[in-house]
Amino acid sequence: MTLFTIGYEDATPARLVEALRGAGVTTLVDVRALANSRKPGFAKTALSAVLAEAGIGYRHVKALGTPPEGRAAVRAGRPAEMRRIFGAHLAGLEAQAALAALADQVGRETICLLCLESDPAHCHRTLVAEAVAATSGVAVAHLHPA
């Protein structure tokens, strides 16, 4: 089993769907704290509609999003600080419950985690994927919309 991740920073909704279909993804799990976007087609309502049309499920898991101070650290170019902040956030009860539910879901479906950042090394979704992989034994693969 593989848990996929994807960033939509350099994508269009059509290219995102194409990448998800190519990997056999059945459900996209949005791990943004705020599922809105200035980029057309990537706010929660629009994105879930495009995915539904393509036969791909959508789920927003706010508990696995980066807290405001983590997002501020990223915008300021301090990824190590974001990792520290997000690591502490992941240790919380709500995030732990969300991780457990996600690990269970990964055992039944082909899941892809979504966030903005195109480079998975600079995005918290990689930390989420690694936490799920540590408890479920799934492999992690990063998709890149063409």
Buried (B, 14 or more C-beta within 10 A) or exposed (E): EBBBBBBBBEBBBEBBBBBBEEBEBBBBBBBBBEBEBEBEBBBBEBBBEBBEEBEBBBBBBEBBBBBEEBBBBBEEEBBEBBBEBBEEBBEEEEBEEBBEBBBEBBEEBBBBBBBBBBEBEBBBBBBBBEBBBEEBEBEBBBBEBE
